[in-house]
Each structure stands twice: as structure tokens, then as C-alpha cells.
Amino acid sequence: MNMQTGGLVLTPGETAVVEDAIRHPASSVGEISRRTGFTQSHVSASVSRLRRQGLIETAADPADGRRTRVRVADEALTAVSRRAARRIDDIVRRAVDGPDRARRALDLLDELADLLLASTGEPGAPGHRRR
């Protein structure tokens, strides 16, 4: 699965690095490596590519200048937040023929979300409702 942001396509590894940087701002490359399971060299290369694309910003750790801290650039974070805030209901209604079928599709998506959340132990499962 690729993450797309206005025509920009990221590799699964880059997507994982961006997602980790969103969840854990100001992390070191080593910390991202441990959480994602990627080698430190892979995370470093991904961070470098993402920085050139303007998605990631890096800075030296003030406590240890040898360590690099990683964060998602404000513009990229705004774009991700804007995309995440879109309601799926309208998209499904436009894609599915008829209100009954759209309602059924939305109910099935809610059921799938409940099942996935329950299997991961995430808070809000089951019974969460996005609508």
C-alpha cells in the first residue's frame, strides 16, 4: 500500500517512517528504526529522501549533537490532517449506486473497522462510530 499525497507516491518504508514521525515527533533515527523494525541505514536513507521532498525536517539533538531528531514538516502534517479529516460517507455515496447500497457499504465499513480495532486491542473497539 502506497501513501499518496497530491501525486507524491511513497514506498511502504517511507510511509512507515512518516507515520512513525507523526506519532512520535522529534524521534531519533535509532528510535524510529526500533519501532518500525527497519535497519538504521534504511531509516536514514528514507529520512534523507523524505527531507529532499520537503516532508521531513531534521535537526541535531541539542543534548547530543551526534544524534539527529526527525519530525514531519508542518506543511506535510497539515496535508495529512486535511486528508484524514475527510468524511468517507460522501465518497461512498458518490461511488455506490443508490442510497440503500451506500448505507449498507458504510455499515460494512463500520463493521470492518470494529473487527480490525478489536483484533489490535485499540481503544474504541468495538462499537465506535465515525458517523
ChimeraX attribute file (.defattr): number of C-alpha atoms within 10 A of each C-alpha:
attribute: neighborCount
match mode: 1-to-1
recipient: residues
	/A:1	7
	/A:2	12
	/A:3	16
	/A:4	12
	/A:5	12
	/A:6	7
	/A:7	7
	/A:8	9
	/A:9	12
	/A:10	18
	/A:11	13
	/A:12	12
	/A:13	15
	/A:14	20
	/A:15	18
	/A:16	20
	/A:17	28
	/A:18	26
	/A:19	16
	/A:20	20
	/A:21	22
	/A:22	19
	/A:23	12
	/A:24	16
	/A:25	12
	/A:26	18
	/A:27	20
	/A:28	21
	/A:29	22
	/A:30	18
	/A:31	17
	/A:32	23
	/A:33	19
	/A:34	13
	/A:35	12
	/A:36	16
	/A:37	12
	/A:38	16
	/A:39	13
	/A:40	16
	/A:41	12
	/A:42	16
	/A:43	23
	/A:44	19
	/A:45	12
	/A:46	21
	/A:47	23
	/A:48	15
	/A:49	15
	/A:50	20
	/A:51	17
	/A:52	11
	/A:53	11
	/A:54	14
	/A:55	17
	/A:56	24
	/A:57	19
	/A:58	18
	/A:59	13
	/A:60	13
	/A:61	15
	/A:62	10
	/A:63	7
	/A:64	8
	/A:65	10
	/A:66	9
	/A:67	15
	/A:68	18
	/A:69	20
	/A:70	27
	/A:71	24
	/A:72	25
	/A:73	18
	/A:74	13
	/A:75	12
	/A:76	16
	/A:77	16
	/A:78	12
	/A:79	13
	/A:80	15
	/A:81	11
	/A:82	10
	/A:83	11
	/A:84	10
	/A:85	9
	/A:86	10
	/A:87	11
	/A:88	13
	/A:89	15
	/A:90	10
	/A:91	11
	/A:92	16
	/A:93	17
	/A:94	11
	/A:95	10
	/A:96	14
	/A:97	10
	/A:98	10
	/A:99	12
	/A:100	11
	/A:101	13
	/A:102	19
	/A:103	15
	/A:104	12
	/A:105	16
	/A:106	18
	/A:107	13
	/A:108	12
	/A:109	13
	/A:110	18
	/A:111	16
	/A:112	13
	/A:113	18
	/A:114	18
	/A:115	14
	/A:116	14
	/A:117	17
	/A:118	15
	/A:119	11
	/A:120	9
	/A:121	10
	/A:122	11
	/A:123	9
	/A:124	11
	/A:125	16
	/A:126	18
	/A:127	13
	/A:128	13
	/A:129	12
	/A:130	10
	/A:131	8
